[in-house]
Each structure stands twice: as C-alpha cells, then as structure tokens.
Amino acid sequence: MGREMNRDKMDSMDKIRVSIGTADLIGLYKRNLDIKMETAYLLMYHNSRCTSNCKFCAQASGAKSSLDRIARGVYPQFPLKDVVERLAWAVGEGRVKRACIQTLNYPGMFADLLGLVRKITDAVEMPVSISRHPMNLQELEKLQEAGVDRVVIPLDAATPRVFREIKGSGVGNRYTFEGHLEGLRLALEVYGRGRVGTHLIIGIGESEEDALRCITRLLGLGIDIGLFAHVPIPGTPLARVKRPDISSFRRVQLGMYLLKKGHGFDRFVFNNGVLTDFGISGEELDEIVELGEPFMTGGCPNCNRPFSTESPGGPFYNYPEKPTGTELLRIKNELGIVEHSKP
C-alpha cells in the first residue's frame, strides 16, 4: 500500500496534462493546428478521478468519461520536465505569454499544485493563472508568493438552486453558492480587483435573467467573468442536456457587455426569464454588435480558449478572435437584429 501511494505521488509530481493546442504551440509534437493562442493550458495530472462530483465535469468522481478531457478539450499527459523546457522555449520565442493551470481535487493536491507552480516560475518568467475551488488565506498567499498572479474560482452556476443541483449537496459535494462567493471575496483581498475571476456555464438550468442578475452581482464585487456554453460530455450526468440555444447565449453575452460598460440591470426587460429588451435603441445595439467584442472569449489576459466549447466547424459560442464580416451577420441573425441602413 505504501509503495503504491508513493508511486501515485511521484506520478502526480512528474507528469502533467497539456491541451492538444498547447502541445502543438510549444512543440511537444506537431499537429499543425490552425489555432492562434498565447496561453498554455495545463491540467494537473493524477491517475484517478477528482474527489468532487460536479455533474458537468469529465473528471468528476462519478463520471465515466476519459481522464484526458475537460469539456471538449483533450489533454494528453507528458513528462513535466519536458513541458517546462518547452514552455521556456515558447516564452523566449514570444509564442506563449501566460500559463493557465486547471486543478482537480485529491489528497495532497495543494502541495502538488504549489510545487508545480514553483517548478514553472523558477524556470520561466511568465504570469500564471490557476483555476481552483475556494482557498483559505494561507493557500492564496502561498500561491501568490510562488508566482501566481491571477486566481479563478469557478462558480459555474448562476443561482443557488442550480449550484446545489450540479456541484453542491445534490451531488455529494460540500460546496455552496455563498461559500464560493466568500472564496472569491477572500481572493480579492489578496490579489485585488482585476486579478480574480470566475466562470459561469450557460445552459444548465438558469434563465437569462438569472444569469445577468448573477453577472451584475459579480461585476459589482470586481470579479472578472468567463462565460461558457454547456458542453454535453459523454459519461457525465449532463450528457443528454442539450447545448444552450445560441440566440439565448448571445443575449447573455451582449447583456454582460453592457453591464461591464455601466449599463444598469434595471434597464433590461425580461419576459419569463428571457431578455426581450436591452434598454437601448436599435441603432445603438447595432453599433455595439458591430464591435464584435461582446462575443469574444473573456478571461485572463492573453486567454482565448480556442475550441474549448466549440468544434472547429462551429457554431462559435465564444469567438477566439474578433468576429468580422459574415460572422457578424450571423451574430445579428442569431440576435434577431434588423440591419439599419446607414446614411
């Protein structure tokens, strides 16, 4: 038993999972993927499932999905030494500007995470983001001292009810909606505004009104938000839950953009939870859509998460680059916006 545990510990420290796009970007192997990205996406390695049981996650304790997946993304394992060497090369070449470490839960994980961050930051001068459940003050400070400059604590669900059902007591986890919010507040005390983020998954039981009300609350706290469209992953309890309606996702994206620009939540009009009026004129709406920015991937600097929730053939819920031309026309059609003639 002791030897088995020691070998598991060694594996966790000596290996790491790397997204296929990242592996191509830093030259671990050549796939010639046509992906423009500047963040290296990494997943902590462990030879068993996460001890948490979030319904949407391929890594969950109760899932039957492959361990090399997160949502759509495939993360094969590599020797950590090789990955660190290739990251140093890629940063030197200007290919990579940030590392993003996704975590999972298992006994001793925090010590492994801290060691992993130190191995990366000792070898490479680059900003590091981590995504993890709420942490205490000592853990937050230790990660900051090791070189982490941004922390993401995924809320995922927009309401306490949905949270409870998909990642709280309803699935045997100890997490709570308010507990995650408190974790975000504590992270803000350590890292400051603009350096703490969260994720919201759209399409898991919330309404558009629920989503935008939650977004209003998070923005008021100074928390950055990355919107994700639900991806039905085979082997998870939500495998049969369809992806969100693209028009609904667009309305939430556009609503969030307006809120970030100072638009008041009370200006929105909802009908049975559906956003029916943004509270601005059709001409203003058209001009904002033309910017393309509301529909781009949001998150840490240099992060565009290409194909994390989309297949290369689309539809694109989050655009990794600024949408133009026919893409903007498609977005307007999805929003039901009538083209306004320009003088």
C-alpha positions as CSV (number, residue, x, y, z in Angstrom):
1,M,0.0,0.0,0.0
2,G,2.8,2.5,1.0
3,R,4.7,1.8,-2.2
4,E,1.5,2.3,-4.3
5,M,0.9,5.7,-2.6
6,N,4.5,6.8,-3.1
7,R,4.3,5.9,-6.8
8,D,1.0,7.8,-7.2
9,K,2.6,10.8,-5.5
10,M,5.6,10.6,-7.8
11,D,3.4,10.4,-10.9
12,S,1.4,13.4,-9.8
13,M,4.6,15.5,-9.5
14,D,6.4,14.2,-12.6
15,K,3.6,14.4,-15.1
16,I,1.2,17.0,-16.4
17,R,-1.7,17.1,-18.9
18,V,-1.4,19.6,-21.7
19,S,-4.1,20.6,-24.1
20,I,-3.6,19.4,-27.7
21,G,-3.5,23.0,-28.9
22,T,-0.8,23.9,-26.3
23,A,1.2,20.8,-27.1
24,D,1.3,21.9,-30.7
25,L,2.1,25.5,-29.8
26,I,5.1,24.7,-27.6
27,G,6.4,22.0,-29.9
28,L,5.7,18.9,-27.9
29,Y,4.5,17.3,-31.1
30,K,3.5,18.7,-34.4
31,R,-0.2,18.7,-35.3
32,N,-0.1,21.8,-37.5
33,L,-3.3,23.1,-35.8
34,D,-4.5,26.4,-37.2
35,I,-5.1,27.9,-33.8
36,K,-4.0,31.4,-32.7
37,M,-3.4,31.3,-28.9
38,E,-0.9,32.8,-26.4
39,T,-1.9,30.9,-23.2
40,A,-0.6,27.5,-22.4
41,Y,-3.5,25.4,-21.0
42,L,-2.4,22.8,-18.4
43,L,-4.2,20.3,-16.2
44,M,-2.7,18.7,-13.1
45,Y,-2.0,15.0,-13.5
46,H,-3.5,12.4,-11.2
47,N,-4.1,8.7,-12.1
48,S,-7.6,8.7,-10.6
49,R,-10.7,10.9,-10.7
50,C,-11.3,14.1,-8.9
51,T,-12.8,13.6,-5.4
52,S,-15.5,16.1,-6.3
53,N,-18.6,15.1,-8.3
54,C,-19.7,18.1,-10.4
55,K,-22.3,16.9,-12.9
56,F,-20.9,18.6,-15.9
57,C,-17.2,17.6,-15.5
58,A,-15.4,14.7,-17.2
59,Q,-13.0,14.5,-14.3
60,A,-15.8,14.0,-11.7
61,S,-15.7,11.1,-9.2
62,G,-19.0,9.7,-10.6
63,A,-18.2,10.3,-14.3
64,K,-17.3,7.6,-16.8
65,S,-15.5,10.0,-19.2
66,S,-11.9,9.8,-20.3
67,L,-9.5,11.3,-17.8
68,D,-7.8,13.2,-20.6
69,R,-10.8,15.5,-21.2
70,I,-12.1,18.8,-19.9
71,A,-15.3,19.8,-21.7
72,R,-14.4,19.4,-25.4
73,G,-10.6,19.8,-24.8
74,V,-8.3,16.8,-24.9
75,Y,-5.3,16.9,-22.5
76,P,-2.8,14.1,-23.1
77,Q,-0.1,13.6,-20.4
78,F,3.5,14.5,-20.8
79,P,6.6,14.4,-18.5
80,L,6.6,17.6,-16.5
81,K,10.3,18.2,-17.2
82,D,9.7,18.2,-21.0
83,V,6.7,20.6,-20.7
84,V,8.7,23.1,-18.5
85,E,11.5,23.1,-21.0
86,R,9.2,23.6,-24.0
87,L,7.4,26.4,-22.1
88,A,10.7,28.2,-21.5
89,W,11.5,27.9,-25.3
90,A,8.0,29.1,-26.3
91,V,8.1,32.1,-24.0
92,G,11.5,33.0,-25.3
93,E,10.1,32.8,-28.9
94,G,7.2,35.1,-27.9
95,R,4.7,32.3,-28.6
96,V,3.4,32.0,-25.0
97,K,2.5,34.8,-22.7
98,R,0.7,33.0,-19.9
99,A,0.2,29.6,-18.3
100,C,-3.2,28.5,-17.0
101,I,-3.3,25.6,-14.6
102,Q,-6.6,23.7,-14.1
103,T,-6.8,21.7,-10.9
104,L,-8.7,18.7,-9.6
105,N,-9.2,17.5,-6.1
106,Y,-7.3,14.6,-4.4
107,P,-5.5,14.2,-1.1
108,G,-2.3,16.3,-1.1
109,M,-3.3,18.3,-4.2
110,F,-2.4,21.7,-2.8
111,A,1.2,20.7,-2.1
112,D,1.4,19.3,-5.6
113,L,0.0,22.5,-7.1
114,L,2.4,24.7,-5.1
115,G,5.3,22.5,-6.3
116,L,4.1,22.7,-9.9
117,V,3.8,26.5,-9.8
118,R,7.3,26.8,-8.4
119,K,8.8,24.5,-11.0
120,I,7.3,26.6,-13.8
121,T,8.1,30.0,-12.3
122,D,11.6,29.0,-11.3
123,A,12.3,28.0,-15.0
124,V,10.2,30.5,-16.9
125,E,9.4,34.2,-16.3
126,M,5.7,34.3,-17.2
127,P,2.4,35.1,-15.5
128,V,0.5,32.1,-14.2
129,S,-3.3,31.7,-13.6
130,I,-4.8,28.9,-11.6
131,S,-8.4,27.6,-11.5
132,R,-9.4,26.0,-8.2
133,H,-12.2,25.8,-5.7
134,P,-12.2,28.3,-2.8
135,M,-9.0,28.5,-0.8
136,N,-8.0,29.8,2.7
137,L,-5.9,32.9,3.2
138,Q,-2.7,31.0,3.7
139,E,-3.1,29.0,0.5
140,L,-3.9,32.1,-1.5
141,E,-0.8,33.9,-0.1
142,K,1.5,30.9,-0.7
143,L,0.4,30.7,-4.4
144,Q,0.9,34.4,-4.8
145,E,4.5,34.1,-3.3
146,A,5.2,31.2,-5.7
147,G,4.3,33.4,-8.8
148,V,0.6,33.1,-9.3
149,D,-0.8,36.4,-10.5
150,R,-4.4,35.5,-11.0
151,V,-6.9,33.2,-9.4
152,V,-10.1,31.8,-10.9
153,I,-12.7,30.2,-8.6
154,P,-15.4,28.8,-10.9
155,L,-18.9,29.5,-9.6
156,D,-20.3,27.8,-12.8
157,A,-23.9,28.1,-11.7
158,A,-25.8,31.4,-11.7
159,T,-28.2,30.6,-8.9
160,P,-28.0,28.8,-5.5
161,R,-30.6,26.2,-6.7
162,V,-28.6,25.3,-9.9
163,F,-25.4,25.3,-7.9
164,R,-26.8,22.9,-5.4
165,E,-28.0,20.6,-8.1
166,I,-24.9,20.5,-10.3
167,K,-22.0,20.9,-7.9
168,G,-23.3,21.2,-4.3
169,S,-25.1,19.0,-1.9
170,G,-27.2,17.5,-4.7
171,V,-24.2,15.6,-6.0
172,G,-22.5,14.9,-2.6
173,N,-20.1,17.9,-2.7
174,R,-19.6,20.2,0.3
175,Y,-19.5,23.3,-1.9
176,T,-22.1,26.0,-1.6
177,F,-23.0,29.0,-3.7
178,E,-22.4,31.5,-0.9
179,G,-19.2,29.6,0.1
180,H,-17.8,30.1,-3.4
181,L,-18.7,33.8,-3.3
182,E,-17.0,34.2,0.0
183,G,-13.9,32.4,-1.5
184,L,-14.0,35.0,-4.3
185,R,-14.2,37.9,-1.8
186,L,-11.2,36.5,0.1
187,A,-9.2,36.1,-3.1
188,L,-9.9,39.7,-3.9
189,E,-8.4,40.7,-0.6
190,V,-5.2,39.0,-1.5
191,Y,-4.9,39.6,-5.3
192,G,-7.0,42.7,-5.8
193,R,-9.6,43.7,-8.4
194,G,-8.8,42.7,-11.9
195,R,-6.9,39.6,-10.7
196,V,-9.7,37.4,-9.6
197,G,-12.1,35.7,-11.9
198,T,-14.9,33.1,-12.1
199,H,-16.6,31.0,-14.7
200,L,-20.4,30.8,-15.5
201,I,-21.8,27.9,-17.5
202,I,-24.9,28.9,-19.5
203,G,-27.5,26.2,-20.3
204,I,-27.6,24.2,-17.1
205,G,-31.0,25.3,-15.7
206,E,-30.7,29.0,-15.2
207,S,-32.7,31.7,-17.1
208,E,-31.2,34.6,-18.9
209,E,-32.5,36.8,-16.1
210,D,-30.8,34.6,-13.5
211,A,-27.5,34.8,-15.5
212,L,-27.5,38.5,-15.8
213,R,-28.5,39.1,-12.2
214,C,-25.6,37.0,-11.1
215,I,-23.3,38.7,-13.5
216,T,-24.4,42.1,-12.1
217,R,-23.5,40.9,-8.6
218,L,-20.1,39.5,-9.6
219,L,-19.1,42.6,-11.5
220,G,-20.1,44.7,-8.6
221,L,-17.6,42.8,-6.5
222,G,-14.9,43.4,-9.0
223,I,-14.7,39.8,-10.3
224,D,-13.9,39.0,-14.0
225,I,-16.2,36.6,-15.7
226,G,-15.7,34.0,-18.3
227,L,-18.9,32.8,-20.0
228,F,-19.0,29.1,-21.1
229,A,-21.7,27.3,-23.1
230,H,-22.6,24.0,-21.6
231,V,-21.0,21.1,-23.4
232,P,-22.7,17.7,-23.1
233,I,-19.9,15.3,-22.3
234,P,-20.5,11.5,-22.8
235,G,-20.1,9.7,-19.5
236,T,-21.4,12.6,-17.3
237,P,-24.9,13.1,-15.8
238,L,-25.5,16.1,-18.1
239,A,-24.6,14.2,-21.3
240,R,-28.2,14.4,-22.6
241,V,-28.7,18.0,-21.7
242,K,-28.5,19.9,-25.0
243,R,-26.3,22.9,-25.6
244,P,-27.8,26.3,-24.9
245,D,-29.8,28.0,-27.6
246,I,-27.3,30.2,-29.4
247,S,-29.7,33.1,-29.5
248,S,-30.1,32.9,-25.7
249,F,-26.3,32.8,-25.2
250,R,-25.8,35.8,-27.5
251,R,-28.3,37.8,-25.4
252,V,-26.5,37.0,-22.2
253,Q,-23.1,37.9,-23.8
254,L,-24.5,41.2,-25.1
255,G,-26.2,41.9,-21.7
256,M,-22.9,41.2,-19.9
257,Y,-21.0,43.6,-22.2
258,L,-23.5,46.4,-21.5
259,L,-23.3,45.7,-17.7
260,K,-19.5,46.0,-17.9
261,K,-19.9,49.3,-19.6
262,G,-22.0,50.7,-16.8
263,H,-25.5,49.8,-18.1
264,G,-27.9,49.3,-15.2
265,F,-29.6,45.9,-14.8
266,D,-32.9,47.7,-14.2
267,R,-32.8,48.8,-17.8
268,F,-33.2,45.3,-19.1
269,V,-36.7,43.9,-19.7
270,F,-37.4,40.2,-19.2
271,N,-40.4,38.1,-20.1
272,N,-40.5,34.7,-18.2
273,G,-36.7,35.0,-17.7
274,V,-36.0,35.8,-21.4
275,L,-34.3,39.1,-22.2
276,T,-36.6,40.9,-24.5
277,D,-35.3,44.5,-24.4
278,F,-31.7,45.7,-23.7
279,G,-32.8,49.2,-22.8
280,I,-31.0,50.9,-25.7
281,S,-32.1,51.9,-29.2
282,G,-31.8,49.6,-32.2
283,E,-29.1,51.8,-33.7
284,E,-27.0,51.7,-30.5
285,L,-27.5,47.9,-30.4
286,D,-26.4,47.6,-34.0
287,E,-23.2,49.7,-33.3
288,I,-22.2,47.6,-30.3
289,V,-22.7,44.3,-32.2
290,E,-20.5,45.7,-35.0
291,L,-17.7,46.0,-32.5
292,G,-17.6,42.2,-32.2
293,E,-16.1,42.4,-28.7
294,P,-19.2,41.2,-26.7
295,F,-18.9,37.8,-28.4
296,M,-15.2,37.1,-27.8
297,T,-13.8,34.8,-25.2
298,G,-13.4,36.5,-21.9
299,G,-11.0,35.7,-19.1
300,C,-7.4,36.4,-18.1
301,P,-5.1,38.5,-20.4
302,N,-4.0,36.6,-23.5
303,C,-6.6,33.9,-23.0
304,N,-8.9,33.0,-25.9
305,R,-9.6,29.2,-25.1
306,P,-10.0,28.2,-28.8
307,F,-12.3,25.2,-29.3
308,S,-12.8,24.7,-25.5
309,T,-16.5,24.6,-26.0
310,E,-16.7,24.7,-29.8
311,S,-15.9,22.3,-32.6
312,P,-13.8,23.8,-35.4
313,G,-16.8,23.8,-37.7
314,G,-18.9,25.9,-35.2
315,P,-21.2,27.2,-34.1
316,F,-18.9,29.5,-32.1
317,Y,-20.4,30.5,-28.8
318,N,-17.2,32.4,-27.9
319,Y,-15.1,33.7,-30.7
320,P,-11.3,33.3,-30.1
321,E,-10.7,36.2,-32.4
322,K,-12.7,39.3,-33.2
323,P,-15.6,38.3,-35.4
324,T,-15.9,40.1,-38.7
325,G,-17.9,40.1,-41.9
326,T,-20.1,37.1,-42.3
327,E,-19.6,36.2,-38.6
328,L,-21.1,39.5,-37.5
329,L,-24.0,39.0,-39.9
330,R,-24.6,35.6,-38.4
331,I,-24.5,37.1,-34.9
332,K,-27.0,39.7,-35.8
333,N,-29.3,37.0,-37.2
334,E,-28.9,35.0,-34.0
335,L,-29.9,38.1,-32.0
336,G,-32.8,38.9,-34.4
337,I,-31.4,42.3,-35.2
338,V,-32.7,44.0,-38.3
339,E,-30.0,45.8,-40.3
340,H,-30.3,49.6,-40.1
341,S,-29.4,51.5,-43.3
342,K,-26.5,53.9,-42.8
343,P,-26.5,57.3,-44.4
